[in-house]
Amino acid sequence: MMNEQFSIKGKVAVITGAGGVLGGSIAKSFIKAGARVVAMDIRQENLDVRVKELTADGGEAIGIVGNVLDIASLENAANQIVEKWGRIDILLNIAGGNVPGATLSDDQSFFDMKIADWEKVTNLNMNGTVYPSYVFGRIMAEQKSGSIINISSMAALQSMTRVPGYSAAKAAVANFTQWLAMEMAMKYGDKVRVNAVAPGFFIGDQNRAVLINPDGSLTDRSQKVLANTPMRRFGDINELNGAVQFLCSDAASFITGVVLPVDGGFSMFSGV
Ligand SMILES: NC(=O)c1ccc[n+]([C@@H]2O[C@H](COP(=O)([O-])OP(=O)(O)OC[C@H]3O[C@@H](n4cnc5c(N)ncnc54)[C@H](O)[C@@H]3O)[C@@H](O)[C@H]2O)c1
């Protein structure tokens, strides 16, 4: 049996982007651990499939179509959740990712970037974390307990070609994680914690095209990624689950404001 310290059994967990690759995997692992899951996504079709999977073996899950960039949509979700389960213990801000036009091609420079695309990608990745934290975090502050997990990126730590907006927004997510962790601990007590994970390279829908060619072979970029990853592989989509559960559990009761790399060693390797 699992050490009780790591348990999230019975906790009410809101997962944004739960229709996607990483959010889906984490949602399934949370159901296995006995959490009550609110799967949230902007795409109804993603959500329908997900909720069926989550409830198939008697798991407690509901799906809410919602937009992380729309405060009214988030408040509406928060009301539904509090009405159903009375509280919100965990918020996983997973919705995000690259926006096609915001990723420069090899022959484009910064000056070819469209400002509208910069705004889209920074909005989704920065405000898409801040707004749900503002709405659901308020409930945690009132409860004086809760755990928020944000998703930063390797692109936030060191410069990475082609993704200026995504990188800047994920760096903002890391900074906001520290800021909100401080705010919550100092104003609402030591049981409201805010942390982040910084995934290395996992294949998701939003980054598949830059890492895998249409014929299934690795792109030049993904060969560089693997050369700079001491473990010499991509992450398996299930490999974020344990880190996220740990950070949400009592085992991490004195941990707040950290950005935990889950990256096969990418961020610690000099490349030499
Ligand atoms: N895959 C990787 O290697 C990797 C690496 C670092 C960070 N990340 C981050 O992990 C998170 C999840 O990535 P993924 O690979 O699972 O992506 P994904 O594209 O598979 O999933 C993202 C989900 O978010 C949803 N979404 C998009 N906009 C939304 C909105 N406005 N409101 C609500 N939902 C919205 C999408 O419909 C989708 O289901 C992202 O924040 C991404 O930046 C991924």
The ligand as an SDF file (V2000), in Angstrom:
LIG
                    3D

 44 48  0  0  0  0  0  0  0  0999 V2000
    4.3750   18.1960  -24.3860 N   0  0  0  0  0  0  0  0  0  0  0  0
    5.4890   18.7300  -23.9090 C   0  0  0  0  0  0  0  0  0  0  0  0
    6.6180   18.3100  -24.1980 O   0  0  0  0  0  0  0  0  0  0  0  0
    5.4210   19.8990  -22.9730 C   0  0  0  0  0  0  0  0  0  0  0  0
    6.6170   20.4180  -22.4990 C   0  0  0  0  0  0  0  0  0  0  0  0
    6.5820   21.4950  -21.6290 C   0  0  0  0  0  0  0  0  0  0  0  0
    5.3810   22.0150  -21.2350 C   0  0  0  0  0  0  0  0  0  0  0  0
    4.2280   21.5070  -21.7300 N   0  0  0  0  0  0  0  0  0  0  0  0
    2.9890   22.1270  -21.2900 C   0  0  0  0  0  0  0  0  0  0  0  0
    2.0910   21.1530  -20.7670 O   0  0  0  0  0  0  0  0  0  0  0  0
    0.7560   21.5920  -20.9750 C   0  0  0  0  0  0  0  0  0  0  0  0
   -0.0560   20.5260  -21.6980 C   0  0  0  0  0  0  0  0  0  0  0  0
    0.5760   20.2030  -22.9060 O   0  0  0  0  0  0  0  0  0  0  0  0
    0.1150   18.9970  -23.8350 P   0  0  0  0  0  0  0  0  0  0  0  0
    1.3350   18.5770  -24.5580 O   0  0  0  0  0  0  0  0  0  0  0  0
   -0.6780   18.0070  -23.0510 O   0  0  0  0  0  0  0  0  0  0  0  0
   -0.8420   19.7980  -24.8590 O   0  0  0  0  0  0  0  0  0  0  0  0
   -2.2110   19.3840  -25.5740 P   0  0  0  0  0  0  0  0  0  0  0  0
   -2.3340   20.2970  -26.7450 O   0  0  0  0  0  0  0  0  0  0  0  0
   -2.2810   17.9180  -25.8030 O   0  0  0  0  0  0  0  0  0  0  0  0
   -3.3140   19.7800  -24.4760 O   0  0  0  0  0  0  0  0  0  0  0  0
   -3.6870   21.0970  -24.1590 C   0  0  0  0  0  0  0  0  0  0  0  0
   -5.1980   21.1170  -23.8800 C   0  0  0  0  0  0  0  0  0  0  0  0
   -5.5510   22.4480  -23.4580 O   0  0  0  0  0  0  0  0  0  0  0  0
   -6.8030   22.7890  -24.0570 C   0  0  0  0  0  0  0  0  0  0  0  0
   -6.9490   24.2350  -24.1500 N   0  0  0  0  0  0  0  0  0  0  0  0
   -6.3500   25.0640  -25.0510 C   0  0  0  0  0  0  0  0  0  0  0  0
   -6.7490   26.3380  -24.8650 N   0  0  0  0  0  0  0  0  0  0  0  0
   -7.6130   26.3220  -23.8090 C   0  0  0  0  0  0  0  0  0  0  0  0
   -8.3860   27.3200  -23.1530 C   0  0  0  0  0  0  0  0  0  0  0  0
   -8.3220   28.6140  -23.5370 N   0  0  0  0  0  0  0  0  0  0  0  0
   -9.1600   26.9590  -22.1090 N   0  0  0  0  0  0  0  0  0  0  0  0
   -9.2390   25.6630  -21.7170 C   0  0  0  0  0  0  0  0  0  0  0  0
   -8.5460   24.6640  -22.3190 N   0  0  0  0  0  0  0  0  0  0  0  0
   -7.7450   24.9890  -23.3530 C   0  0  0  0  0  0  0  0  0  0  0  0
   -6.7790   22.1200  -25.4250 C   0  0  0  0  0  0  0  0  0  0  0  0
   -8.0730   21.9600  -25.9700 O   0  0  0  0  0  0  0  0  0  0  0  0
   -6.0660   20.8040  -25.1140 C   0  0  0  0  0  0  0  0  0  0  0  0
   -6.9940   19.7700  -24.8340 O   0  0  0  0  0  0  0  0  0  0  0  0
    0.8620   22.9100  -21.7370 C   0  0  0  0  0  0  0  0  0  0  0  0
    0.8180   23.9780  -20.8110 O   0  0  0  0  0  0  0  0  0  0  0  0
    2.2250   22.8320  -22.3880 C   0  0  0  0  0  0  0  0  0  0  0  0
    2.7550   24.1050  -22.6310 O   0  0  0  0  0  0  0  0  0  0  0  0
    4.2130   20.4520  -22.5970 C   0  0  0  0  0  0  0  0  0  0  0  0
  1  2  1  0
  2  3  2  0
  2  4  1  0
  4  5  1  0
  4 44  2  0
  5  6  2  0
  6  7  1  0
  7  8  2  0
  8  9  1  0
  8 44  1  0
  9 10  1  0
  9 42  1  0
 10 11  1  0
 11 12  1  0
 11 40  1  0
 12 13  1  0
 13 14  1  0
 14 15  2  0
 14 16  1  0
 14 17  1  0
 17 18  1  0
 18 19  2  0
 18 20  1  0
 18 21  1  0
 21 22  1  0
 22 23  1  0
 23 24  1  0
 23 38  1  0
 24 25  1  0
 25 26  1  0
 25 36  1  0
 26 27  1  0
 26 35  1  0
 27 28  2  0
 28 29  1  0
 29 30  1  0
 29 35  2  0
 30 31  1  0
 30 32  2  0
 32 33  1  0
 33 34  2  0
 34 35  1  0
 36 37  1  0
 36 38  1  0
 38 39  1  0
 40 41  1  0
 40 42  1  0
 42 43  1  0
M  CHG  2   8   1  16  -1
M  END
$$$$
